[in-house]
Amino acid sequence: MRNGAMHLFIPGPTNVPDAVRRAMNVPMQDHRAPDFPDLTLPLFADLKRVLGLTNGRVFLYPGSGTAAWEAAITNTLCPGDKVLMSRFGQFSHLWVDMAERLGLDVVCVDVEWGRGVPVADYEYLLTKEPDIKAVFACHNETATGVTSDIAAVRRAIDNANSDALLYVDGVSSIASIDFQQDAWGVDLAVTGSQKGLMLPAGLAVLGVSDKAIEASKTATMPRCYFDFIDMIKTNDAGYFPYTPPVPLLHGLRASLDLLLAEGLPQVFERHHRLAEGVRRGVHALGLNLRARSPEWYSDTVTAIDVPEHVDGVEVCRIGYDRYRTSFGGGLTKVAGKVFRIGHLGDLNEVSCLAALAAAEMSLADAGADIELGAGVAAAQEYYRKVNAGIAPDSATTRTPASR
């Protein structure tokens, strides 16, 4: 038997706060009861606040973020529709795969893993191919620690005089990084419960604009379980077309209460502050980030390039076996080349210092030539100055307000 808690620093599922766990520990209730809408209707309203969605709708499906991906596509498009997508990490790759398997005509731009959405290419292709019906963008690519500028994607669509719908994967950004669905003209925004919402996996969240609702009325792609029509009929009264995961809904209530009590701007600032400390720690160790430019640095996950002679898989194994710490491994194209520190959800400065300490020991044990303590010290210095209101040395990254 090993002492102490397992420390979770993967980019999802994230740590579940005590208040959320307690909220889910309730007796099962009747999901058709007359007072059930007292729980559900405020959830829809508060999720719209998190998304920055004034009109439109929020749908909650039993499932992961992938379920919300499929719901977004099948409700708004027709087989054979031409769509514009890009691949620059594992999850943007999977969305392309889903679109192709659902029978869409995918125009795909492949980008180096470590860069973001190719906005200039998008504008060029939208101008060249006016029959493109939909544009897809991954806001935060979890595999590489890259955040893309969604407002710039919207500008590219508008500059091309395109009427295409804008679909955004916000699975590892929403509720942690500033997201403005209305202001950025996002028609369909996807996330899941197990990331910034600090819940177990099991709720797929989909924010839908009025324009996308209208598109669903003429879309011919087959769907049943995810059909907007069925959801609207029942959601308007506070119910669902099938049995929802009731404990997760209670947990969501507690999670939203925590986020809104802290204040969304403060939540985003905290994530930026924690991420910046981790990045400074990584740089102090002489290591590079997979994100190739500060404009793409993610405030929810940092993907770290390991030295050539070091195996990223071994770094993660050592962290887990020796130090009871879970890091994210490299996926597919970057397997063994990176490891990832997730810093989203219910974390603070001391949490991130522990992550850096465990990362240093794991790297050193795996053969990396680093100075133990250098990364932790750099992060400590940054956190102390920021929390004391002292301006730190020049930042390594953007400020949260720049997106």
Contacts in CASP RR format, 6 or more apart in sequence:
PFRMAT RR
TARGET T0000
AUTHOR 0000-0000-0000
METHOD contacts of the structure
MODEL  1
MRNGAMHLFIPGPTNVPDAVRRAMNVPMQDHRAPDFPDLTLPLFADLKRV
LGLTNGRVFLYPGSGTAAWEAAITNTLCPGDKVLMSRFGQFSHLWVDMAE
RLGLDVVCVDVEWGRGVPVADYEYLLTKEPDIKAVFACHNETATGVTSDI
AAVRRAIDNANSDALLYVDGVSSIASIDFQQDAWGVDLAVTGSQKGLMLP
AGLAVLGVSDKAIEASKTATMPRCYFDFIDMIKTNDAGYFPYTPPVPLLH
GLRASLDLLLAEGLPQVFERHHRLAEGVRRGVHALGLNLRARSPEWYSDT
VTAIDVPEHVDGVEVCRIGYDRYRTSFGGGLTKVAGKVFRIGHLGDLNEV
SCLAALAAAEMSLADAGADIELGAGVAAAQEYYRKVNAGIAPDSATTRTP
ASR
2 324 0 8 1.000
4 324 0 8 1.000
5 324 0 8 1.000
6 324 0 8 1.000
6 325 0 8 1.000
6 326 0 8 1.000
7 323 0 8 1.000
7 324 0 8 1.000
7 325 0 8 1.000
7 326 0 8 1.000
7 354 0 8 1.000
7 355 0 8 1.000
7 358 0 8 1.000
8 14 0 8 1.000
8 15 0 8 1.000
8 326 0 8 1.000
9 325 0 8 1.000
9 326 0 8 1.000
9 327 0 8 1.000
9 328 0 8 1.000
9 341 0 8 1.000
9 342 0 8 1.000
9 343 0 8 1.000
9 355 0 8 1.000
9 358 0 8 1.000
10 326 0 8 1.000
10 327 0 8 1.000
10 328 0 8 1.000
10 340 0 8 1.000
10 342 0 8 1.000
11 142 0 8 1.000
11 172 0 8 1.000
11 195 0 8 1.000
11 300 0 8 1.000
11 301 0 8 1.000
11 328 0 8 1.000
11 340 0 8 1.000
11 342 0 8 1.000
11 344 0 8 1.000
12 142 0 8 1.000
12 172 0 8 1.000
12 194 0 8 1.000
12 195 0 8 1.000
12 342 0 8 1.000
12 344 0 8 1.000
13 194 0 8 1.000
13 195 0 8 1.000
13 200 0 8 1.000
13 201 0 8 1.000
14 194 0 8 1.000
14 195 0 8 1.000
14 196 0 8 1.000
14 198 0 8 1.000
14 342 0 8 1.000
14 344 0 8 1.000
14 345 0 8 1.000
14 346 0 8 1.000
15 198 0 8 1.000
15 345 0 8 1.000
15 346 0 8 1.000
15 347 0 8 1.000
16 198 0 8 1.000
16 199 0 8 1.000
16 200 0 8 1.000
16 346 0 8 1.000
17 198 0 8 1.000
17 254 0 8 1.000
17 255 0 8 1.000
17 258 0 8 1.000
17 346 0 8 1.000
19 254 0 8 1.000
19 257 0 8 1.000
19 258 0 8 1.000
20 198 0 8 1.000
20 199 0 8 1.000
20 251 0 8 1.000
20 254 0 8 1.000
20 255 0 8 1.000
20 258 0 8 1.000
22 254 0 8 1.000
23 250 0 8 1.000
23 251 0 8 1.000
23 253 0 8 1.000
23 254 0 8 1.000
24 200 0 8 1.000
24 247 0 8 1.000
24 248 0 8 1.000
24 250 0 8 1.000
24 251 0 8 1.000
24 254 0 8 1.000
25 247 0 8 1.000
26 247 0 8 1.000
26 250 0 8 1.000
28 246 0 8 1.000
28 247 0 8 1.000
29 36 0 8 1.000
29 246 0 8 1.000
30 36 0 8 1.000
31 239 0 8 1.000
31 240 0 8 1.000
31 243 0 8 1.000
31 244 0 8 1.000
31 246 0 8 1.000
32 239 0 8 1.000
36 238 0 8 1.000
36 239 0 8 1.000
37 237 0 8 1.000
37 238 0 8 1.000
37 239 0 8 1.000
39 249 0 8 1.000
39 250 0 8 1.000
39 253 0 8 1.000
40 235 0 8 1.000
40 238 0 8 1.000
40 239 0 8 1.000
40 240 0 8 1.000
40 244 0 8 1.000
40 249 0 8 1.000
41 238 0 8 1.000
42 253 0 8 1.000
43 60 0 8 1.000
43 249 0 8 1.000
43 252 0 8 1.000
43 253 0 8 1.000
43 256 0 8 1.000
44 57 0 8 1.000
44 58 0 8 1.000
44 60 0 8 1.000
44 235 0 8 1.000
44 238 0 8 1.000
46 256 0 8 1.000
46 260 0 8 1.000
47 58 0 8 1.000
47 60 0 8 1.000
47 205 0 8 1.000
47 207 0 8 1.000
47 256 0 8 1.000
48 54 0 8 1.000
48 56 0 8 1.000
48 58 0 8 1.000
48 207 0 8 1.000
49 260 0 8 1.000
49 264 0 8 1.000
50 174 0 8 1.000
50 175 0 8 1.000
50 179 0 8 1.000
50 256 0 8 1.000
50 259 0 8 1.000
50 264 0 8 1.000
51 58 0 8 1.000
51 174 0 8 1.000
51 179 0 8 1.000
51 181 0 8 1.000
51 189 0 8 1.000
51 207 0 8 1.000
52 179 0 8 1.000
52 180 0 8 1.000
52 181 0 8 1.000
52 182 0 8 1.000
52 183 0 8 1.000
53 181 0 8 1.000
53 182 0 8 1.000
53 189 0 8 1.000
53 207 0 8 1.000
53 209 0 8 1.000
54 182 0 8 1.000
55 182 0 8 1.000
55 209 0 8 1.000
55 210 0 8 1.000
56 207 0 8 1.000
56 208 0 8 1.000
56 209 0 8 1.000
56 210 0 8 1.000
56 213 0 8 1.000
57 207 0 8 1.000
57 208 0 8 1.000
57 213 0 8 1.000
57 232 0 8 1.000
57 235 0 8 1.000
58 205 0 8 1.000
58 206 0 8 1.000
58 207 0 8 1.000
58 208 0 8 1.000
59 68 0 8 1.000
59 71 0 8 1.000
59 205 0 8 1.000
59 206 0 8 1.000
59 207 0 8 1.000
59 208 0 8 1.000
59 228 0 8 1.000
59 231 0 8 1.000
59 235 0 8 1.000
60 203 0 8 1.000
60 204 0 8 1.000
60 205 0 8 1.000
60 206 0 8 1.000
60 240 0 8 1.000
60 244 0 8 1.000
60 249 0 8 1.000
61 67 0 8 1.000
61 68 0 8 1.000
61 71 0 8 1.000
61 203 0 8 1.000
61 204 0 8 1.000
61 206 0 8 1.000
61 225 0 8 1.000
61 226 0 8 1.000
62 202 0 8 1.000
62 203 0 8 1.000
62 204 0 8 1.000
62 242 0 8 1.000
62 244 0 8 1.000
62 245 0 8 1.000
63 201 0 8 1.000
63 202 0 8 1.000
63 203 0 8 1.000
63 204 0 8 1.000
64 192 0 8 1.000
64 194 0 8 1.000
64 201 0 8 1.000
64 202 0 8 1.000
64 204 0 8 1.000
65 171 0 8 1.000
65 190 0 8 1.000
65 191 0 8 1.000
65 192 0 8 1.000
65 204 0 8 1.000
65 205 0 8 1.000
66 94 0 8 1.000
66 98 0 8 1.000
66 204 0 8 1.000
67 204 0 8 1.000
67 226 0 8 1.000
68 190 0 8 1.000
68 191 0 8 1.000
68 192 0 8 1.000
68 204 0 8 1.000
68 205 0 8 1.000
68 206 0 8 1.000
69 95 0 8 1.000
69 98 0 8 1.000
69 169 0 8 1.000
69 190 0 8 1.000
70 98 0 8 1.000
70 102 0 8 1.000
70 226 0 8 1.000
71 204 0 8 1.000
71 206 0 8 1.000
71 223 0 8 1.000
71 226 0 8 1.000
71 228 0 8 1.000
72 167 0 8 1.000
72 188 0 8 1.000
72 190 0 8 1.000
72 206 0 8 1.000
72 208 0 8 1.000
72 212 0 8 1.000
73 98 0 8 1.000
73 99 0 8 1.000
73 102 0 8 1.000
73 104 0 8 1.000
73 167 0 8 1.000
73 221 0 8 1.000
74 102 0 8 1.000
74 219 0 8 1.000
74 221 0 8 1.000
74 222 0 8 1.000
74 223 0 8 1.000
74 226 0 8 1.000
75 212 0 8 1.000
75 216 0 8 1.000
75 219 0 8 1.000
75 221 0 8 1.000
75 223 0 8 1.000
75 226 0 8 1.000
75 227 0 8 1.000
75 228 0 8 1.000
76 134 0 8 1.000
76 165 0 8 1.000
76 187 0 8 1.000
76 188 0 8 1.000
76 212 0 8 1.000
76 215 0 8 1.000
76 216 0 8 1.000
76 219 0 8 1.000
77 83 0 8 1.000
77 104 0 8 1.000
77 133 0 8 1.000
77 134 0 8 1.000
77 215 0 8 1.000
77 219 0 8 1.000
77 221 0 8 1.000
78 218 0 8 1.000
78 219 0 8 1.000
78 220 0 8 1.000
78 221 0 8 1.000
79 102 0 8 1.000
79 103 0 8 1.000
79 104 0 8 1.000
79 220 0 8 1.000
79 221 0 8 1.000
80 103 0 8 1.000
80 104 0 8 1.000
80 105 0 8 1.000
81 104 0 8 1.000
81 105 0 8 1.000
81 133 0 8 1.000
81 134 0 8 1.000
82 104 0 8 1.000
82 105 0 8 1.000
82 106 0 8 1.000
82 107 0 8 1.000
82 129 0 8 1.000
82 131 0 8 1.000
82 132 0 8 1.000
82 133 0 8 1.000
83 99 0 8 1.000
83 104 0 8 1.000
83 105 0 8 1.000
83 106 0 8 1.000
83 107 0 8 1.000
83 132 0 8 1.000
83 133 0 8 1.000
83 134 0 8 1.000
83 135 0 8 1.000
83 136 0 8 1.000
84 107 0 8 1.000
84 109 0 8 1.000
84 122 0 8 1.000
84 125 0 8 1.000
84 126 0 8 1.000
84 129 0 8 1.000
84 132 0 8 1.000
84 134 0 8 1.000
84 135 0 8 1.000
84 136 0 8 1.000
84 164 0 8 1.000
85 92 0 8 1.000
85 95 0 8 1.000
85 96 0 8 1.000
85 99 0 8 1.000
85 106 0 8 1.000
85 107 0 8 1.000
85 108 0 8 1.000
85 109 0 8 1.000
85 136 0 8 1.000
86 92 0 8 1.000
86 108 0 8 1.000
86 109 0 8 1.000
86 110 0 8 1.000
86 111 0 8 1.000
86 116 0 8 1.000
86 117 0 8 1.000
86 118 0 8 1.000
86 121 0 8 1.000
86 122 0 8 1.000
86 136 0 8 1.000
86 137 0 8 1.000
86 138 0 8 1.000
87 93 0 8 1.000
87 96 0 8 1.000
87 108 0 8 1.000
87 109 0 8 1.000
87 110 0 8 1.000
87 111 0 8 1.000
88 110 0 8 1.000
88 111 0 8 1.000
88 112 0 8 1.000
88 113 0 8 1.000
88 114 0 8 1.000
88 115 0 8 1.000
88 116 0 8 1.000
88 117 0 8 1.000
88 118 0 8 1.000
88 138 0 8 1.000
88 141 0 8 1.000
88 144 0 8 1.000
88 146 0 8 1.000
89 113 0 8 1.000
89 114 0 8 1.000
89 138 0 8 1.000
89 141 0 8 1.000
89 143 0 8 1.000
89 144 0 8 1.000
89 146 0 8 1.000
89 331 0 8 1.000
89 333 0 8 1.000
90 141 0 8 1.000
90 142 0 8 1.000
90 143 0 8 1.000
90 331 0 8 1.000
90 332 0 8 1.000
90 333 0 8 1.000
91 138 0 8 1.000
91 141 0 8 1.000
91 142 0 8 1.000
91 143 0 8 1.000
91 169 0 8 1.000
91 171 0 8 1.000
92 138 0 8 1.000
92 141 0 8 1.000
92 169 0 8 1.000
93 332 0 8 1.000
95 136 0 8 1.000
95 138 0 8 1.000
95 169 0 8 1.000
96 106 0 8 1.000
96 108 0 8 1.000
96 136 0 8 1.000
99 106 0 8 1.000
99 136 0 8 1.000
100 106 0 8 1.000
102 221 0 8 1.000
104 134 0 8 1.000
107 125 0 8 1.000
107 129 0 8 1.000
107 132 0 8 1.000
109 118 0 8 1.000
109 121 0 8 1.000
109 122 0 8 1.000
109 125 0 8 1.000
111 117 0 8 1.000
111 118 0 8 1.000
112 292 0 8 1.000
113 143 0 8 1.000
113 144 0 8 1.000
113 290 0 8 1.000
113 333 0 8 1.000
113 334 0 8 1.000
114 141 0 8 1.000
114 144 0 8 1.000
114 145 0 8 1.000
114 146 0 8 1.000
114 290 0 8 1.000
114 291 0 8 1.000
114 292 0 8 1.000
114 296 0 8 1.000
114 303 0 8 1.000
115 146 0 8 1.000
115 292 0 8 1.000
115 293 0 8 1.000
115 296 0 8 1.000
116 141 0 8 1.000
116 146 0 8 1.000
116 148 0 8 1.000
116 296 0 8 1.000
117 137 0 8 1.000
117 138 0 8 1.000
117 148 0 8 1.000
117 149 0 8 1.000
117 150 0 8 1.000
117 152 0 8 1.000
117 153 0 8 1.000
119 149 0 8 1.000
119 152 0 8 1.000
119 153 0 8 1.000
119 155 0 8 1.000
119 156 0 8 1.000
120 156 0 8 1.000
122 135 0 8 1.000
122 153 0 8 1.000
122 156 0 8 1.000
122 157 0 8 1.000
123 156 0 8 1.000
123 157 0 8 1.000
123 159 0 8 1.000
123 160 0 8 1.000
125 132 0 8 1.000
126 132 0 8 1.000
126 135 0 8 1.000
126 156 0 8 1.000
126 157 0 8 1.000
126 160 0 8 1.000
126 162 0 8 1.000
126 164 0 8 1.000
127 159 0 8 1.000
127 160 0 8 1.000
127 161 0 8 1.000
130 160 0 8 1.000
130 161 0 8 1.000
130 162 0 8 1.000
132 162 0 8 1.000
132 164 0 8 1.000
133 164 0 8 1.000
133 165 0 8 1.000
134 164 0 8 1.000
134 165 0 8 1.000
134 166 0 8 1.000
134 167 0 8 1.000
135 153 0 8 1.000
135 157 0 8 1.000
135 162 0 8 1.000
135 164 0 8 1.000
135 165 0 8 1.000
135 166 0 8 1.000
135 167 0 8 1.000
136 167 0 8 1.000
136 168 0 8 1.000
136 169 0 8 1.000
137 148 0 8 1.000
137 150 0 8 1.000
137 153 0 8 1.000
137 166 0 8 1.000
137 167 0 8 1.000
137 168 0 8 1.000
137 169 0 8 1.000
138 148 0 8 1.000
138 168 0 8 1.000
138 169 0 8 1.000
138 170 0 8 1.000
139 147 0 8 1.000
139 148 0 8 1.000
139 150 0 8 1.000
139 168 0 8 1.000
139 169 0 8 1.000
139 170 0 8 1.000
139 173 0 8 1.000
139 174 0 8 1.000
139 177 0 8 1.000
139 179 0 8 1.000
140 146 0 8 1.000
140 147 0 8 1.000
140 148 0 8 1.000
140 169 0 8 1.000
140 170 0 8 1.000
140 171 0 8 1.000
140 172 0 8 1.000
140 173 0 8 1.000
140 177 0 8 1.000
140 298 0 8 1.000
140 300 0 8 1.000
140 301 0 8 1.000
141 147 0 8 1.000
141 148 0 8 1.000
141 298 0 8 1.000
142 171 0 8 1.000
142 172 0 8 1.000
142 300 0 8 1.000
142 301 0 8 1.000
142 340 0 8 1.000
143 303 0 8 1.000
143 330 0 8 1.000
143 331 0 8 1.000
143 332 0 8 1.000
143 334 0 8 1.000
143 340 0 8 1.000
144 290 0 8 1.000
144 291 0 8 1.000
144 303 0 8 1.000
144 334 0 8 1.000
144 338 0 8 1.000
145 289 0 8 1.000
145 290 0 8 1.000
145 291 0 8 1.000
145 296 0 8 1.000
145 297 0 8 1.000
145 298 0 8 1.000
145 300 0 8 1.000
145 301 0 8 1.000
145 302 0 8 1.000
145 303 0 8 1.000
145 340 0 8 1.000
146 290 0 8 1.000
146 291 0 8 1.000
146 296 0 8 1.000
146 297 0 8 1.000
146 298 0 8 1.000
146 303 0 8 1.000
147 173 0 8 1.000
147 177 0 8 1.000
147 296 0 8 1.000
147 297 0 8 1.000
147 298 0 8 1.000
147 299 0 8 1.000
147 403 0 8 1.000
148 296 0 8 1.000
149 295 0 8 1.000
149 403 0 8 1.000
150 166 0 8 1.000
150 168 0 8 1.000
150 179 0 8 1.000
150 184 0 8 1.000
150 186 0 8 1.000
150 403 0 8 1.000
151 180 0 8 1.000
151 183 0 8 1.000
151 184 0 8 1.000
151 403 0 8 1.000
153 166 0 8 1.000
153 184 0 8 1.000
154 166 0 8 1.000
154 184 0 8 1.000
154 185 0 8 1.000
154 186 0 8 1.000
157 164 0 8 1.000
157 166 0 8 1.000
165 187 0 8 1.000
165 188 0 8 1.000
165 211 0 8 1.000
165 212 0 8 1.000
165 215 0 8 1.000
166 184 0 8 1.000
166 185 0 8 1.000
166 186 0 8 1.000
166 187 0 8 1.000
166 188 0 8 1.000
167 186 0 8 1.000
167 187 0 8 1.000
167 188 0 8 1.000
167 190 0 8 1.000
168 184 0 8 1.000
168 186 0 8 1.000
168 188 0 8 1.000
168 189 0 8 1.000
168 190 0 8 1.000
169 190 0 8 1.000
170 179 0 8 1.000
170 189 0 8 1.000
170 190 0 8 1.000
170 191 0 8 1.000
171 190 0 8 1.000
171 191 0 8 1.000
171 192 0 8 1.000
171 195 0 8 1.000
172 195 0 8 1.000
172 196 0 8 1.000
172 298 0 8 1.000
172 300 0 8 1.000
172 301 0 8 1.000
172 344 0 8 1.000
173 179 0 8 1.000
173 191 0 8 1.000
173 298 0 8 1.000
173 300 0 8 1.000
174 189 0 8 1.000
174 191 0 8 1.000
174 192 0 8 1.000
174 195 0 8 1.000
174 196 0 8 1.000
174 197 0 8 1.000
174 205 0 8 1.000
175 191 0 8 1.000
175 195 0 8 1.000
175 196 0 8 1.000
175 197 0 8 1.000
175 198 0 8 1.000
175 259 0 8 1.000
175 267 0 8 1.000
175 345 0 8 1.000
176 195 0 8 1.000
176 196 0 8 1.000
176 267 0 8 1.000
176 268 0 8 1.000
176 271 0 8 1.000
176 299 0 8 1.000
176 300 0 8 1.000
176 344 0 8 1.000
176 345 0 8 1.000
177 268 0 8 1.000
177 271 0 8 1.000
177 298 0 8 1.000
177 299 0 8 1.000
177 300 0 8 1.000
177 400 0 8 1.000
177 403 0 8 1.000
178 264 0 8 1.000
178 268 0 8 1.000
178 400 0 8 1.000
178 401 0 8 1.000
178 403 0 8 1.000
179 189 0 8 1.000
181 189 0 8 1.000
181 207 0 8 1.000
181 209 0 8 1.000
182 209 0 8 1.000
185 209 0 8 1.000
186 209 0 8 1.000
187 208 0 8 1.000
187 209 0 8 1.000
187 211 0 8 1.000
187 212 0 8 1.000
187 215 0 8 1.000
188 206 0 8 1.000
188 207 0 8 1.000
188 208 0 8 1.000
188 209 0 8 1.000
188 212 0 8 1.000
189 206 0 8 1.000
189 207 0 8 1.000
190 204 0 8 1.000
190 205 0 8 1.000
190 206 0 8 1.000
190 207 0 8 1.000
191 197 0 8 1.000
191 205 0 8 1.000
192 201 0 8 1.000
192 202 0 8 1.000
192 203 0 8 1.000
192 204 0 8 1.000
192 205 0 8 1.000
193 199 0 8 1.000
193 200 0 8 1.000
193 201 0 8 1.000
193 202 0 8 1.000
193 203 0 8 1.000
193 204 0 8 1.000
193 205 0 8 1.000
193 248 0 8 1.000
193 252 0 8 1.000
194 200 0 8 1.000
194 201 0 8 1.000
194 202 0 8 1.000
195 300 0 8 1.000
195 344 0 8 1.000
195 345 0 8 1.000
196 300 0 8 1.000
196 344 0 8 1.000
196 345 0 8 1.000
197 203 0 8 1.000
197 205 0 8 1.000
197 252 0 8 1.000
197 255 0 8 1.000
197 256 0 8 1.000
197 259 0 8 1.000
198 255 0 8 1.000
198 258 0 8 1.000
198 345 0 8 1.000
198 346 0 8 1.000
199 248 0 8 1.000
199 251 0 8 1.000
199 252 0 8 1.000
199 255 0 8 1.000
200 248 0 8 1.000
202 245 0 8 1.000
202 248 0 8 1.000
203 245 0 8 1.000
203 248 0 8 1.000
203 249 0 8 1.000
203 252 0 8 1.000
208 228 0 8 1.000
213 228 0 8 1.000
216 228 0 8 1.000
216 229 0 8 1.000
225 242 0 8 1.000
230 241 0 8 1.000
231 240 0 8 1.000
231 241 0 8 1.000
233 241 0 8 1.000
234 240 0 8 1.000
234 241 0 8 1.000
259 267 0 8 1.000
262 270 0 8 1.000
268 299 0 8 1.000
268 400 0 8 1.000
269 400 0 8 1.000
270 348 0 8 1.000
271 299 0 8 1.000
271 300 0 8 1.000
271 343 0 8 1.000
271 344 0 8 1.000
271 345 0 8 1.000
271 400 0 8 1.000
272 299 0 8 1.000
272 399 0 8 1.000
272 400 0 8 1.000
273 349 0 8 1.000
273 383 0 8 1.000
273 386 0 8 1.000
274 299 0 8 1.000
274 343 0 8 1.000
274 347 0 8 1.000
274 348 0 8 1.000
274 349 0 8 1.000
274 351 0 8 1.000
274 352 0 8 1.000
275 297 0 8 1.000
275 298 0 8 1.000
275 299 0 8 1.000
275 300 0 8 1.000
275 302 0 8 1.000
275 343 0 8 1.000
275 397 0 8 1.000
276 382 0 8 1.000
276 395 0 8 1.000
276 396 0 8 1.000
276 397 0 8 1.000
277 352 0 8 1.000
277 378 0 8 1.000
277 379 0 8 1.000
277 382 0 8 1.000
277 383 0 8 1.000
278 302 0 8 1.000
278 341 0 8 1.000
278 343 0 8 1.000
278 352 0 8 1.000
278 355 0 8 1.000
278 356 0 8 1.000
278 379 0 8 1.000
279 289 0 8 1.000
279 297 0 8 1.000
279 302 0 8 1.000
279 396 0 8 1.000
279 397 0 8 1.000
280 375 0 8 1.000
280 378 0 8 1.000
280 379 0 8 1.000
280 382 0 8 1.000
280 396 0 8 1.000
281 356 0 8 1.000
281 374 0 8 1.000
281 375 0 8 1.000
281 376 0 8 1.000
281 378 0 8 1.000
281 379 0 8 1.000
282 288 0 8 1.000
282 289 0 8 1.000
282 302 0 8 1.000
282 304 0 8 1.000
282 356 0 8 1.000
282 375 0 8 1.000
283 378 0 8 1.000
283 396 0 8 1.000
284 374 0 8 1.000
284 375 0 8 1.000
284 377 0 8 1.000
284 378 0 8 1.000
284 379 0 8 1.000
285 360 0 8 1.000
285 363 0 8 1.000
285 370 0 8 1.000
285 371 0 8 1.000
285 374 0 8 1.000
285 375 0 8 1.000
286 370 0 8 1.000
287 304 0 8 1.000
287 305 0 8 1.000
287 306 0 8 1.000
287 307 0 8 1.000
287 370 0 8 1.000
288 304 0 8 1.000
288 305 0 8 1.000
289 297 0 8 1.000
289 302 0 8 1.000
289 303 0 8 1.000
289 304 0 8 1.000
289 305 0 8 1.000
290 303 0 8 1.000
290 304 0 8 1.000
290 305 0 8 1.000
290 334 0 8 1.000
290 338 0 8 1.000
291 297 0 8 1.000
291 298 0 8 1.000
291 303 0 8 1.000
294 396 0 8 1.000
294 397 0 8 1.000
294 398 0 8 1.000
295 398 0 8 1.000
297 396 0 8 1.000
297 397 0 8 1.000
297 398 0 8 1.000
299 343 0 8 1.000
299 344 0 8 1.000
299 400 0 8 1.000
300 342 0 8 1.000
300 343 0 8 1.000
300 344 0 8 1.000
301 340 0 8 1.000
301 341 0 8 1.000
301 342 0 8 1.000
301 343 0 8 1.000
301 344 0 8 1.000
302 340 0 8 1.000
302 341 0 8 1.000
302 342 0 8 1.000
302 343 0 8 1.000
303 330 0 8 1.000
303 334 0 8 1.000
303 338 0 8 1.000
303 339 0 8 1.000
303 340 0 8 1.000
304 338 0 8 1.000
304 339 0 8 1.000
304 340 0 8 1.000
304 341 0 8 1.000
304 359 0 8 1.000
305 337 0 8 1.000
305 338 0 8 1.000
306 312 0 8 1.000
306 315 0 8 1.000
306 336 0 8 1.000
306 337 0 8 1.000
306 338 0 8 1.000
306 339 0 8 1.000
306 363 0 8 1.000
306 366 0 8 1.000
306 368 0 8 1.000
307 368 0 8 1.000
307 369 0 8 1.000
309 367 0 8 1.000
310 363 0 8 1.000
310 366 0 8 1.000
310 367 0 8 1.000
310 368 0 8 1.000
311 336 0 8 1.000
311 366 0 8 1.000
312 329 0 8 1.000
312 330 0 8 1.000
312 336 0 8 1.000
312 337 0 8 1.000
312 338 0 8 1.000
312 339 0 8 1.000
312 366 0 8 1.000
313 329 0 8 1.000
313 330 0 8 1.000
313 335 0 8 1.000
313 336 0 8 1.000
314 366 0 8 1.000
315 327 0 8 1.000
315 339 0 8 1.000
315 359 0 8 1.000
315 362 0 8 1.000
315 363 0 8 1.000
315 366 0 8 1.000
315 368 0 8 1.000
316 326 0 8 1.000
316 327 0 8 1.000
316 328 0 8 1.000
316 329 0 8 1.000
316 339 0 8 1.000
316 362 0 8 1.000
318 361 0 8 1.000
318 362 0 8 1.000
318 365 0 8 1.000
318 366 0 8 1.000
319 325 0 8 1.000
319 326 0 8 1.000
319 327 0 8 1.000
319 358 0 8 1.000
319 361 0 8 1.000
319 362 0 8 1.000
320 326 0 8 1.000
320 327 0 8 1.000
322 361 0 8 1.000
322 362 0 8 1.000
322 365 0 8 1.000
323 358 0 8 1.000
323 361 0 8 1.000
323 362 0 8 1.000
325 354 0 8 1.000
325 355 0 8 1.000
325 358 0 8 1.000
325 359 0 8 1.000
325 362 0 8 1.000
327 339 0 8 1.000
327 340 0 8 1.000
327 341 0 8 1.000
327 342 0 8 1.000
327 355 0 8 1.000
327 358 0 8 1.000
327 359 0 8 1.000
327 362 0 8 1.000
328 339 0 8 1.000
328 340 0 8 1.000
328 341 0 8 1.000
328 342 0 8 1.000
329 335 0 8 1.000
329 336 0 8 1.000
329 338 0 8 1.000
329 339 0 8 1.000
329 340 0 8 1.000
330 336 0 8 1.000
330 337 0 8 1.000
330 338 0 8 1.000
330 339 0 8 1.000
330 340 0 8 1.000
339 359 0 8 1.000
341 352 0 8 1.000
341 355 0 8 1.000
341 356 0 8 1.000
341 359 0 8 1.000
342 355 0 8 1.000
343 351 0 8 1.000
343 352 0 8 1.000
343 355 0 8 1.000
349 379 0 8 1.000
349 383 0 8 1.000
349 387 0 8 1.000
352 379 0 8 1.000
352 383 0 8 1.000
353 376 0 8 1.000
353 379 0 8 1.000
353 380 0 8 1.000
353 383 0 8 1.000
356 375 0 8 1.000
356 376 0 8 1.000
356 379 0 8 1.000
357 373 0 8 1.000
357 376 0 8 1.000
360 370 0 8 1.000
360 372 0 8 1.000
360 373 0 8 1.000
360 374 0 8 1.000
360 375 0 8 1.000
360 376 0 8 1.000
361 372 0 8 1.000
363 370 0 8 1.000
364 370 0 8 1.000
364 372 0 8 1.000
381 392 0 8 1.000
382 392 0 8 1.000
384 390 0 8 1.000
385 391 0 8 1.000
385 392 0 8 1.000
386 392 0 8 1.000
END
